[in-house]
Amino acid sequence: MVRAKKTIPFWICLIVSIGLMVAGFCVPPTGIIDGSVLTAVGVLFGFATLAQIPIIIEVAGYVKMTKGDMTIEAKGINQNQ
């Protein structure tokens, strides 16, 4: 139950993102999604991903993210190394 509550931000961001994409097809001009909608969806997906990092660390105990030449490593509290 506790883990289910921790995933609420992810599901909220996902639902809002899908809603923005659907609304982008429905408003004039119909069938064309504006760049600002795509930017908003990307930002929401980014927040959804960031909200999952503590849960991933809790379950896996270790996470390593790499973007270009930057690397971030995080270990859970119970990791001795």
CORJO-V851697 format. One record per residue. N is the residue number from 1. RES is the residue in one small letter. SS is DSSP state (~ for helix, > for strand, _ for the rest). OMEGA is omega in radians with two decimals (NA if undefined). Layout:
n | res | ss | omega
N | RES | SS | OMEGA
N | RES | SS | OMEGA
This chain:
n | res | ss | omega
1 | m | _ | -3.13
2 | v | ~ | -3.14
3 | r | ~ | 3.11
4 | a | ~ | 3.11
5 | k | ~ | -3.14
6 | k | ~ | -3.13
7 | t | _ | -3.12
8 | i | ~ | 3.11
9 | p | ~ | 3.12
10 | f | ~ | -3.10
11 | w | ~ | 3.09
12 | i | ~ | 3.12
13 | c | ~ | 3.13
14 | l | ~ | -3.12
15 | i | ~ | 3.12
16 | v | ~ | 3.12
17 | s | ~ | 3.11
18 | i | ~ | 3.08
19 | g | ~ | 3.10
20 | l | ~ | 3.13
21 | m | ~ | 3.12
22 | v | ~ | 3.13
23 | a | ~ | 3.11
24 | g | ~ | 3.09
25 | f | ~ | -3.00
26 | c | ~ | -3.10
27 | v | _ | -3.13
28 | p | _ | -0.15
29 | p | _ | -3.06
30 | t | _ | 3.07
31 | g | _ | 3.14
32 | i | _ | 3.12
33 | i | _ | 3.13
34 | d | _ | 3.13
35 | g | ~ | 3.14
36 | s | ~ | 3.08
37 | v | ~ | 3.12
38 | l | ~ | 3.08
39 | t | ~ | 3.13
40 | a | ~ | 3.11
41 | v | ~ | 3.11
42 | g | ~ | 3.11
43 | v | ~ | 3.12
44 | l | ~ | 3.09
45 | f | ~ | 3.07
46 | g | ~ | 3.10
47 | f | ~ | 3.11
48 | a | ~ | 3.11
49 | t | ~ | 3.12
50 | l | ~ | 3.13
51 | a | ~ | -3.12
52 | q | ~ | -3.07
53 | i | ~ | 3.10
54 | p | ~ | 3.12
55 | i | ~ | 3.12
56 | i | ~ | 3.12
57 | i | ~ | 3.13
58 | e | ~ | -3.08
59 | v | ~ | -3.04
60 | a | ~ | -3.13
61 | g | _ | -3.08
62 | y | > | 3.07
63 | v | > | 3.11
64 | k | > | 3.14
65 | m | > | -3.14
66 | t | > | 3.07
67 | k | > | -3.10
68 | g | _ | 3.13
69 | d | _ | 3.12
70 | m | > | 3.10
71 | t | > | 3.10
72 | i | > | 3.10
73 | e | > | 3.10
74 | a | > | 3.12
75 | k | > | 3.09
76 | g | _ | -3.11
77 | i | _ | -3.06
78 | n | _ | 3.13
79 | q | _ | -3.10
80 | n | _ | -3.03
81 | q | _ | NA
